[in-house]
Amino acid sequence: MPAAPLPSDEAERLALLHALSLLDTPSEPLFDRVTRLASQLLQVPIALFSLVDTERQWFKSRVGLEVAETPREQAFCAHAICQGPPLVVKDATEDERFRSNPLVTGDPNIRFYAGVPIRTSAGLAIGTLCAIDTRPRELSAQDQAVLSDLAAIITEEIRYRERLAVARVQLERTGAVLGASEARFRSVFDAAVVGIALVLPDGTWVSVNPALCQILGYSEKELLGIRFPEVTYPPDRAEDAELIRRLHAGEIERFTRQKRYVRKDGSLVWIQVDVSRKLGPEGEHEYNVAVVKDIDAQKRAEEELAALNADLERRVEERTRELQEAIGRQRQAEQELRAREVQLRTVIENANDAYISLDRHGLVTAWNRQAEETFGWSAEEALGTTLECLIIPPELAGAHQAGMRRYLETGVASVVDRRLELPAMRRDGSRLMIELRIRALDIDGEPLFSAFLHDITERKEAEARREYESRHDALTGLPNRRALMEALPVVQSRAGRSGRTMGLLFIDLDGFKAVNDEFGHDAGDALLRILADRLRAAVRKTDSVFRLAGDEFTVLLEDLGDAWGDAHRVGAKLIESVSQPAALWTTQVQVGASIGIALCPPGAGVGPEALIREADQRMYEAKRAGRGRIRPELPASGSP
């Protein structure tokens, strides 16, 4: 069982890992939520947030695994932190690195592994978020995106803690604030993106950085003239006082809490403060270090959104319940009932979300103003009509009708009391995405379905744009390296099923630097766009062109019959196309191309990285052979 090589930055990596104070600490809700989500969304029995220490890997958070650590030489994660992209092992029993691993041959019988490195701000990999299964499996592009997104949540939290740790280390190195390293301390202190203050035990500010002054709206001179408690919102001072007392008494070394400060202009700002005490040479309590993060926008947005949603849903449920109770009242209560019905209609009519209610037959009984604006149907047109005729796409109509029947027969529904994202249709036939919240009510023995629908089309389109931009080159519009790394395993798998060879062309432009140097980068960018269009036009419909970086391109070749012959023919066509003169404003320029070829027959077991390396090496052989060449050469036999 080969052990993972040590990263080149191992000493620096371990130093930062230990400085973060994560090892051998209790579980934390944030990390536990992420591993639970990874297990549920990827449908794997084991999910881990692993930290790779000197001789072990220790699990800060784990799902489906009893042990808290394993030896480093057995750790899949020790391999994962040595590479850039996620490490995916489809079947550990077929991988030379892991087939004899005790974690594979024995409990927990690992077969599948996918791990995304967790990197600090400096790119140091301290561990991974990994998903593990006891059976071999593939990792789809969608699943890999899910795992990467969850890893990004952990990465963001680690980098925040890293900033706090760096601030604390820098402050500790300053000694009693004064000394020979004052200039370096002040540089870090002043440049910090979070507020930092040194505070005497009696609450007097010793030093404050510009970020804290900006948060509170005071100048440095003004802040130094007041005490720490004076900027704290009065209702929050009691808890502050107790925590400071415990800190001074040595019962705790530090504390973190969310609270409100009073800015100079009298407005309140929510912050998260991390306070730790610093002792002098004789062990006396010398001063406190406070690190302050402005969370006001996040806090207020969360509170306002939660309050709005809770208030709207509370009022609708309250009025509906009152309406249900009022139906059974005697005639003398009818006036009160009508008044409440008017109140309910007012709430619904002025809601920011579309509101629709249906009876047991699926006919619309309520359709508010926002529903009219969202879907284009007036209330008069919608009332008494089924949703299949209004907003449900044809492909979902059957599922909607079946769900209604199932609920009426069994009382069970898959969409009730859940938040769902679904496609819908407007009157003009255009599509949109909605967030649906539906409740099933019993009104005097009759079912009533009450639904709020929120248009999330713009949000989903923005997400799609971000997803597209993450996989495409902004200059040429070609798929980028990330797209290539996702496409290679798919094409290799497809080649394995079809029994036909696939290949990769690695293209590097000849003479492009001279164009850049003579005409400038704008001309170089224009030329790259022209050449990208030529490459797209020159390849077969089954092939795909990618831009890696600079003047490097790749072409994925599928369904090769005469493998080397077909690859050479495509390569020659690309060289001919690239070599044609290109008009740049008032002049013409001409570049060439050198191409390296790597083929992957079905079942060859060559990984994407290895295939790219081989094609890259072949390209450099072509460069050395005189440029404008293809390597390896095609002899008379048809194979190199």
C-alpha positions, 0 to 999 in steps of 0.5 A: 500500500503506497503512502501518499507523498508529503506536500511540498508545503508540509511544514507550513501546512502543519503549522497553520493547521495547529494554529487554527486550534481545530484538532481534538476539539468538540463537534460544531453545528456548522460542520456537522450540518455540512457532513449531514447534507453531503451524506443525504444529497450524495446518498452515501453512508459516510461523509467526513470533514477530515484534518490531515495531521503529522501522523494521523487524519482526525475527523472534525465532523463525521457521519456514518463512522465510529472512529475519530481518527485513522493513521495518516498512511491509510488516509485517502485524504492524504492523497487528496490534499496533494492534488488540485482538483477533487480526488475521485476513486470509483473502485478502491479495489481496482486502484493500486494506491488503495487496493491493499489499504486496511480501510478497503480490505476491512472495516469500513470496506471503502469502495468509492471515495470523493474528496475535495481539499479544504484550502486556506487563504494561501492555498494550503490544504489542511484537510478534505470534505469527503464522501465514502461508499461501500460500493463502487460508483460514479460521481456525476458532474452534478454530484461533484458540484454539490460536494464542491459547493459544500466544501466551499462552506467549510472553506469560507468558515476556515478562512474566517477563523484563519483571519482571526488566528492571524490577527491573534498571532500578530497581536501576541507578537507585539508583546505589550503593544510597544517594541521593536516590531511596532511597524510590522504590527501596525501594518497588519493591525491597520490593514485588517478587514475586520475591526481589531482593538486592544482594551484594558481590563477597565474597558478603556481602548488602548488601540483601534484599527481603521476597520473598527473606526469605520464600523462605529463611525468614530475617528480613532481619537474619538474612540480612544476617548471613550470606554468599551461599554459605552458603545455597547447597546444598553440591553446587551451590556449585562451579558457583556459584563458577565463574560468580561467578569469571567474573562478577568477571573480566568474562568475563560480565556476567550469568548465569542458573541453577537451583539449590537453597538451604538454608532456615533450617529446613534444607529445600531449595528450588529457585530460578532466580537471575539474577545481574548485576554492577554497576560503580562510577563508576571501572569497579570491580566494586561489587556484584552484583544477584541476582533469585531466583524460587521454582520449587520446587513446579514443579521437585518436581512435575515430578521426582516425576511423571517419576520415578513414570511412568518407574519404573512403565513401567520396571518393567512393561517390565523384568518383561515382558522378563524374562517373555519370556526366561523362557518359553524356559528349561528346567524348572529355571527355572520357579520363578524365572519364577513368582516374577517373574510374581507380582512383575509382577502386584503392580506392575500390581495396585497401579498408579495407572492402569488396566492392560489387556492383549489377545491377538492376538484382542483378548481381555482377558488382564489387568485390574487393580484400578484398571481395575475401579474406573475402568470398573466391570467386575470382572476375572472379567467382563472376562477373555476379553472384547473391549474393544468389549463393555467400554469402547469406545464404539459409534462407535469399535468399527469403528476399533478392530477395523480397527486391530487387523487392520492391525497384525496384517497389517502391524505398523503401528498409529496408536495404539501407543507414543503418548499419546492422549486418547480417550472410553471407557464405564463399565459403567453406560453413562456416558462418561469421557475417558481418556489411553491409552498402549499398547505392542505386545510379542512374546511367543514369537512371539505379539503382546501389547498392553499398555495403561495408561489414566488417567481424565482426565474431571475435567481435561477437564471443568475445561478445558471449564468454563474454556472456557465461562466465557471465552465467557459472562457470569458474571452473566446466563449470556449469551454475552459479547463474545468469543463475539460476535466468534467468532460474527459471522464464522461467521454472516456466512459462513453468510449468504453461503452461504444468500444471506440477509441477517443483522443485528445489534441493539445494545441499551442500557437506558434508565433503568438507571443510576437503578435502580442509584443508587436501589436499589444494585448488587445490585438492578441485577444482579438486574434484568439477570438478569431482562432477560437472560431476557426477551431470550432468550425474546423472540428467534427460535430462529435468533437469539442474545443477547449481553451486551457489558458493563454494560447493553449487549446485542446480538442476532444476527439470521439468515435475514432475509427482509424484512430491515429489516422483520424487524429492526424487528419483532424490535426492537419486540418486545424493547423491549416485553418490556424495558419491562414492570415488573420485581419486585425484592424489595418494589418494582417498577422499569421501564426501557426500551431504545434499539436500533440496527440494522446489516444485512449483506447477503450478500457485503457484505464488512463486518467484525465490528468495523465491523458492531458500530460501525454498530449502536452508532452507530445506537443512540446515534441512537435515544437522541438521538431520545428513547429507547425508539426504533429507528434507523434508522427504517423508512419506508413503503417498508420500507428506510431 
